[in-house]
Amino acid sequence: MGLKTKEREKKIKNFEYYRAKIGKKKKDPEMIEKMFSKLETTLEKISESSGLTLDELADALDPSKPFPF
């Protein structure tokens, strides 16, 4: 058994150990839908109060674009 094989087996064991400790989080589609609905409502309120369209608001909040002001 080569050194790389032992290292790989150790990584796999570590992964399995931590995966078992952390567990897999199950996604609740109902909760996700509720969160996105709340986000959409909040963004619409911000858009209305700022006088920007949703696209303009998204552009203003996009960190990859330079600040337009």
C-alpha positions as CSV (number, residue, x, y, z in Angstrom):
1,M,0.0,0.0,0.0
2,G,1.5,3.3,-1.1
3,L,1.6,6.5,0.9
4,K,-1.1,8.1,-1.3
5,T,-3.5,5.2,-0.6
6,K,-3.1,5.5,3.1
7,E,-3.6,9.3,3.0
8,R,-6.7,8.8,0.9
9,E,-8.1,6.2,3.3
10,K,-7.5,8.5,6.2
11,K,-9.3,11.4,4.4
12,I,-12.2,9.1,3.7
13,K,-12.4,8.0,7.3
14,N,-12.2,11.6,8.5
15,F,-15.0,12.6,6.0
16,E,-17.2,9.7,7.2
17,Y,-16.6,10.6,10.8
18,Y,-17.5,14.3,10.4
19,R,-20.4,13.6,8.1
20,A,-21.8,11.3,10.8
21,K,-21.2,14.0,13.5
22,I,-22.7,16.8,11.5
23,G,-25.4,14.9,9.7
24,K,-27.2,15.8,6.6
25,K,-29.7,18.7,6.8
26,K,-33.0,18.0,5.2
27,K,-34.6,20.7,3.2
28,D,-38.1,21.7,4.0
29,P,-39.7,22.9,0.7
30,E,-42.5,24.6,2.6
31,M,-40.1,26.6,4.7
32,I,-38.0,27.5,1.7
33,E,-41.0,28.7,-0.2
34,K,-42.1,30.8,2.8
35,M,-38.6,32.4,3.1
36,F,-38.5,33.3,-0.6
37,S,-42.0,34.7,-0.4
38,K,-40.9,36.9,2.5
39,L,-37.8,38.0,0.7
40,E,-39.8,38.9,-2.4
41,T,-42.2,41.0,-0.3
42,T,-39.3,42.8,1.4
43,L,-37.6,43.5,-1.9
44,E,-40.8,44.9,-3.3
45,K,-41.3,47.2,-0.3
46,I,-37.7,48.4,-0.6
47,S,-38.2,49.0,-4.3
48,E,-41.4,51.0,-3.8
49,S,-39.9,53.1,-1.0
50,S,-36.7,53.9,-2.9
51,G,-38.4,54.6,-6.3
52,L,-36.2,52.0,-8.0
53,T,-37.4,49.1,-10.1
54,L,-36.4,45.6,-8.9
55,D,-33.8,45.4,-11.6
56,E,-32.3,48.8,-10.6
57,L,-32.3,47.7,-7.0
58,A,-30.6,44.4,-7.8
59,D,-27.9,46.4,-9.8
60,A,-27.4,48.8,-6.9
61,L,-26.9,45.9,-4.5
62,D,-24.7,43.8,-6.7
63,P,-21.2,43.8,-5.2
64,S,-19.6,42.9,-8.5
65,K,-20.7,46.2,-10.1
66,P,-19.3,49.6,-9.2
67,F,-21.5,51.8,-6.9
68,P,-23.5,54.1,-9.3
69,F,-23.8,57.0,-6.9
